[in-house]
Amino acid sequence: QTVVTQEPSFSVSPGGTVTLTCGLRSGSVSTSHLPSWYQQTPGQAPRTLISSTNTRSSGVPDRFSGSILGNKAALTITGAQTDDESDYYCVLYMDRGIKIFGGGTKLTVL
Amino acid sequence: EVKLLESGGGLVQPGGSLRLSCATSGFIFSYYDMSWVRQAPGKGLEWVSTVSGRGDSIVYADSVRGRFTISRDNSKNTVYLQMNSLRADDTALYYCAKDSAAATRAFDYWGQGTLVTVSS
C-alpha cells in the first residue's frame, strides 16, 4: 500500500518562510509523480495552488512555490500571511492513473 | 466561469445505494477528465475515482473498487458516481473535481460537495 506522507502540523510567524513536504513512505518523489498542492480552509472546498511540481494556478500569489527537495515534493510559502492559515494537501500521481493524497498539514500562522 | 454542482447526497443505511451527480458548465466538458474526491468528517481528502473525457478510461481507489461506478454523460455535461454496498466508512463529503490538462494530472476546479451519511 502506497502511503504519501506530510507533516501533520507546522507553525510559522507572519512574514516568515515555511516549507511543507510531501514524501513517500517507501521511495522517492520525483517530477514524474506530478506533485500538486491544495489549500483548504475549514468549511470550504479545496483550492488548487500548484500542479506539475511547480506550476502555480491562476490567481495564486507568487509567495507560494513548489519544488522537489531531496526525495520529497515541497511547498514553500515565502512571507506567510495570516490568511495562509489552512490545511495543505499534496497529491501524487502513481501508476495506472491512481492519485494519492497525503494526510495533510495543518499550518498555523502566529 | 467554470461551475461544478454536486447533488444526490443523503442518509442511507449500510448496504444501501446512492447515486451522486455533478452538473458542470463553463468549459468543454468532453475535453477533460473528471474525478470524485471525498472527505470523511474531520479527516483528510481521499481520491475516489477518475473518468477520462471520452469515458473510455476509468480508475478507482482500492477502497471503492467493485462497489462504486463512475460514469459521465457528455451530452449533459454531467458526471456520476453510483455507490453500492455502502459502509459506515463511506460517510463523507463528496467533491466533484475537474482535472486540468492531461499532462498535469491535477485537479483545477472543485464543487462545494454533497454529503453522504451511511448509518442505520
Interface residues (C-beta under 8 A of the other chain):
Chain A: Q1 L34 S36 Y38 Q40 A45 P46 R47 T48 S51 S52 T55 S57 D87 Y89 V91 Y93 R96 G97 I98 K99 I100 F101 G102 G103 G104
Chain B: S35 V37 G44 L45 E46 W47 T50 S57 V59 A61 D62 Y95 S100 A103 T104 R105 A106 F107 D108 Y109 W110 G111 Q112 G113
